[in-house]
Amino acid sequence: MTGAVAVSALVGLLSLLAGVALGWHLRSSSDWCADCARTEQSPHSLQRPGV
């Protein structure tokens, strides 16, 4: 029983790390929306108060 728990914990950890790596890769490669981060081009209604 403890072997199955260890294997499932290892698989879960590997899955978590793979998801984080994939998300980091997709976020860093999203150059198509480089202008989305500019606040001066965002509509005023979408800006946070105090920015």
N, C-alpha and C positions, 0 to 999 in steps of 0.2 A: 504493500500500500504506500509506503513512504517513497518507493521508487517512482510510482506514478505521480505522486505529488511533486517530487523533484523535477521530473520530466515536464510536467505541465507548467511549473514555475519557470523553468528554463525557456520553454517555448513562448510563454507569455512575455518574458523579459526580452527575448529576441524580437518578438513582434512589436513591442513597444519601441525598441531602439530602431527598428526598420521604419516604423511610422514617423518617428522624429526625424530620421535622416531624409526620408522622402519629402516631408514637409519643409525641411530646411532647404533642400535642393530646389524644390518648386518655388519657394519664396525668393531664393537668391537668383533664380533664372527668369523671373517675371519682369523683364525689361520693357515689355510692351505697355506697362502701365507706370512708367517712371514719372509721368506728369501728374499722376493721381495723388502723390504725396504733397504737392505744392498747395499750400493753403490759399495763396492769392488767386488761384484759378478756381477754387471751390466756391460754390454758391454760399452766400452768407448764412442761409438757413441751415446748412450742414456743418458750419463751424461751431466748435465748442465755445461756450461763453468764456470771455476773458482771454481769448487767444488773439 
